[in-house]
C-alpha cells in the first residue's frame, strides 16, 4: 500500500552521491531498478534521472520490518529511502558512477506500487519500438532516452543564453495563422466563430519574423514549434522544433559568422568537441559534382568523377545515349571492393533504381590485374584503360557508373556512396564534419506543375550578378541561400531575403503568380514592405535533428519525448481520433464517410 512522503524531503538525487558523502545521512527517492533477495541480505537498486544507487539491507543490522519491506519491493515501485552512505562492503561496480558506495537504510517508504511493466526498463532496450511507443511513459524512464532529452534541454538553455548575449530578442509568433497553399501541406484548424474559415498551423514563423524586421526589432530568436502535414521519414515528424532567427542590416557572411560561433559554443559546452572555425564552405554546384548531394557527408571520400567527355564517342550505347539526351556519365571508386560478389553488385543496382537510375555499369579490378566489367565488350582497350585511369582505379578497386540526366546521376550516385559507406562501416559517429553549402539555384523546374518553383521560398534574394538572367534563363540564377550540413544531414538553412519591391514583383512573376494571387497570399507582408523594410536575412535549425546527431542517435524519435509514428499517429494516446458530433456541429463541419 502506498505511503505518504510527509515529513521526508529528498536531499540528493541517486547519481549525485559519491565517496565524498560517506558517513552522511541522506534521503533519496526514485524507482526500483531491481531487487536481489539473497535471504537475510537484500540489495535494492534505486534509479532516478541522475543514475542508480545501491541500497543494502542486512539481517542483524537492519530493522526486521524494514528488511521485510525491502524484500517485498518489485521493479518500478517508487520508494523513498533515508539512510547512511557507506563504502561498498562488496566489490566496486565500475559500470556506474556510484559504484564504490551504498546506502544503509534507516527508513524505507513505498510511495507507489507498480504493475509488472510490459518490458524491462533498461538502456538500449531490444523491445519492439511499437511496444515502447505505446508505453512511452515507461520507455522514457530508460537512462539513454533520459540523457538524450537532458542534452536537448541543455542545448535549448545554451541557445537562449548565446543569442541573448548577441543582442537577439526572444519573441513568440502566432500558432494560429493564415493557411498558405505553397510548399508542404498545412494542418488546418477550423474556426467556430468564423464558420467555413480555417487557420493554418505554422510550417515555420517565416513571414512573422520578416514582419518583426519591418517592426525594427533588429535581431529575433525563437525556439518555435512548427507543423507540416507530410509523409514521415526517420528524421521527420509532423510537429517539430526549430531554432529560428532573423537579423537586420546583414548579408550572408554576418549570418554565417554568428552561427559558426553558436555551433562552436554548444558543441564545446555539451560534448567537449572543438569545432574548427571558420567552417568549410562549398557551392551547391561543387557539392553536387563531387558528392551528388547538397548535403554531403565529408567523413569519407568516394567522390563522384565526371567521365562524360571521356566516353562521349565510345561504343557503349548506354553512355552515349545519356550524353546525347543532355545527361552525363559519372562514377565512384569503391576502393578495395574489386572482389565484391556479383549478387552484391546486383543489389546495389536495385538500390539505385529507387533513385531513378536504370542501372549501374561496373568495372571490377582484380588483385591479379585482370578486369571484370559489365560493358567491356563495347569498349576498346584504350578506352577502358583511359576510363580506369580517370577513375584512379587500382587493382582491388570497384568502379561503379551511372548514365542519365544530371539529376538522376547525382541522386543515385550520391545515395549509393552513402549506402556503400554504411556497408563498409566508414561512418564514425564520433566525428563531426560541418560544411556550409552556398549559392543554391534560386529556382527549380517542377515537371508536375510545369513551371519554376522556389527552391527555398519566394522571398529569397537572388545573387545580384545573376539578376540579368532572371527572364532569359531563370534556371541559371543563384540564390543568396545557405545550408549548414553536418555528417550528411542538413541541420539548418536560410537565406538573405528580398527587400526591394521590383525584385519581389519579378520573383512572383517568374513563379507564375499574378499580382492578385501574390496579394491574396502575402498581402500583409507586401504592404508592410511599403513602409520601410531593412535588408534582412535569417536561418533556422531543426533542433530535433541537431540533437539527434549530437546524441549519436539514428532517429529523431529518440530525442522527442512523445513522437508520432510514420502515419503521424500517436500509439500512446491513439491520436488522431474522430471528433464528437457536438464539436463538429459547433464548427459547422460534416465528415463525409468514404465508401469502400
Order of alpha helices (4+ residues) and beta strands (2+ residues): beta-beta-beta-alpha-beta-beta-alpha-alpha-alpha-beta-beta-beta-beta-alpha-beta-beta-alpha-beta-alpha-beta-alpha-alpha-beta-alpha-beta-beta-alpha-beta-alpha-beta-beta-beta-beta-beta-alpha-alpha-beta-alpha-alpha
